[in-house]
Amino acid sequence: MKVTILGCGGSAGVPMIGGEEGPRTGIWGACDPMEPRNRRTRSSVVIEGEGGFRLLVDSGPDFRDQMLNCGLSHVHAVLYTHPHSDHIGGLDELRAINRVIGTPLPLLATPDVLEELRLRYAYAFAPWKGPEFYRPVFEERVVQEGKSVSFPGLDIQIFEQGHGRITSLGVRCGTFAYSTDVETLSDEALSTLNGVQTWIVDCFQHDPHPAHAWLERVLQWRERLGVRHVILTHMGPEMDYRSLCQMLPAGVEPAYDGMLLNLQD
Ligand SMILES: [Zn+2]
């Protein structure tokens, strides 16, 4: 299995718009503008099974650039973790995927998220006569927390995560799991994560946050679960790449855009 981290930034990316104008403009916070791994687009991953089936998890506003930068031409399905704009804002770009694969794209989401998507992107959910893809076209598949979904060579368990006032979906495939936009994990979610060896997890900042995990919380979860390899994602401008590399315990590292994980199962 292969996992490509398309983006690992918070909702406004790093740097955020603003700051001094010039080649390194933007609000960088504690991030060193000279370190290329501090330049983060919105969080999303592509999970690829042994047979080559690719599941995209979220399509944020940077989706087009992310696919081009990572050298990926297509995916076979998309799953939305929750309907915040930094995770769905690239939905329109998926028409390019329709054109490559030549069919409607399977779209996996809970009933609530599907309703929100239909409201915000009504044109993309109107009846499609084909054969052209002037707008994205989906084949909707309802998923539920606590259930599994199977694709050729890729079995996925879906679990619920607390994300401030709403919930999001976490996904587990074999001994890999992806938990973006999470602040609390129930005992049920933690039991789904039991046995995971490689875990990409939300870590927005060093200090506590009402909707996102922070460093101490992530390290506590890791301790409890005994995860071998933890990769931090959804990082805001307070998370400097090289400072993190120096301070994090062995087995925990910050992600960077374009990071590729080759996993054994
Ligand atoms: Zn969110």
Residues whose N, C-alpha, C, O or C-beta is under 5 A from the ligand:
A	BS01	ZN	H84 D181
